[in-house]
Amino acid sequence: MEPLGNPEILLELTKTKMPFGKYKDRVLSDLPVYYLEWMASKGFPKGKLGMQLATVYEIKTNGLDELLWKLKKLG
């Protein structure tokens, strides 16, 4: 399933919290780019969380943060 083609997956990024690490309990869409870059260099976790983190990373590194901000206001 393609994350950017599914609005429900994108909306989850504004509600799901990071379950571990330095940014535990921070909403995935609010994670800083440098942290996502670090995670990308180490390899995102497997499964749904990894897909979500990779999606936030792609959105932020491509300058599409506004998409997440708008979704957060809707959620």
Summary of the structure (lengths in Angstrom):
residues: 75
radius of gyration: 11.3
end to end distance: 21.7
largest distance: 32.5
contacts: 194
relative contact order: 0.20
helix: 64%
strand: 3%
